[in-house]
Amino acid sequence: MMSRRVASKARNLLSCTSRRKPHGAPLLYICIPAYNESETVGLLLWRIRRVFQDYSREYEIIVYDDASTDATRETLEPYKEVIPLSVIGGKERVGYGRALEALCREVTRKTRYPRRDAMIVMQADFTDQPEQIPELVKRFEGGTDIVTTAQTSAGAPVQVKRLKHLSDWIRKIVMPRNAPADAFTTFRCYRITVLKDLIKSAGDAPFITSDGWAANAELLFRTAPLARRIETLAQEPRYDLRVRGTRLQPFAGALGIYRVGRNARRLLATGT
């Protein structure tokens, strides 16, 4: 458990400020799948809060704690008192894909205005930078239903570069030409009405059946037919800020991408 001294420090750093939004502005749900991220998740929340001090939008952070075995859950607890934070997740690990689906279902349950509100997905390990959230929202508020990010592999771990190379090859071989070039990144913004339409068609059946990068691609392919406009924003991931090694397994990840890629034409055409 975090000590009272650390919790007090978190409260001081994250002293409450007004979160009133401009009239008619969206509610932004910042969704973070997390597994054993105790070293970074607290500071990430602080950085997100700093962004919204200068960028006046109403927001809520939702963390899916995927049965972490470190102090992730304990690290998150004191932040609930000072920022709009919800923590969901069970006692058994479900993997990234199911965690991502749970977050999609949670935001559609919470929102009152699905056409106006947005879900922003980002990683908990500092790879995705909170300071780029305003640019995602700018595109979203301009009428874009899905804002994806295009990432370079400069400075990335070897495993990431290998999977990027394999995924580019798979895209050329098995995916249709209209498949988004950067379908595998996590850092994205979705209009919640698009997710709501997807969930309505899926019912209780899972709509993300893959994991890792493939899960990101599957969600994008399923939502793309429901979106009026999709844009891509250039992003520079910060692998140098991560405090742990990558968990990517290039060949297992490539196999998952291949399986999603074989169904990409059908998913992009129908979303199912």
C-alpha angles and dihedrals in degrees: 000000000000113000121246088247093058092044090051090051090052090052091051092049092046101041109167122264131180114282097190110146129216111269110278094008118138128258106239118214108202104203121197124182107205137185119173095340100138092130095059112018096079094051090045090057090049091052091049090052090050089054092054093048087069097029108060106217132124112247144171126200118217117190121192104208103202097208093290115200094204128063097287094119093045091048091055097049101081092047090065088072096056109030134036097267134156124184119202134173139100137251095265124068113246103177133243098291096055091042089054091050091048090054091050091052092045095055092047088052093049102042122096094187110038094172091055104035129078141209116217116192122201140160124257097223101076094257089116115054120225090207088072093059094093091058091052090049092047090059091044094051088049089066104272114140098198125025113191128184130233112214132193121220094223109137092006123141116265092254091056092049091049093050091046090053092047093046092051089052093048091049091056094046106042110011125085120251092251092060109117111258094225100042096139105063123107101210104090145132122225129187102235094226087066091054091045091054090049093050091047091057094043097046111183093338116106114258096189109059100160135067140227118003090350090061090056090051093046093052091048093048091049095048099040095080089053095051125090094203135014125190133183124220123200113241134184108214114213106224089160091069095057116109097200135050122263119272094206118127103199101204096042088047091049091052090054091049091050091053092050091043092057089059096040096102092054094043093049090049100046109005090233 
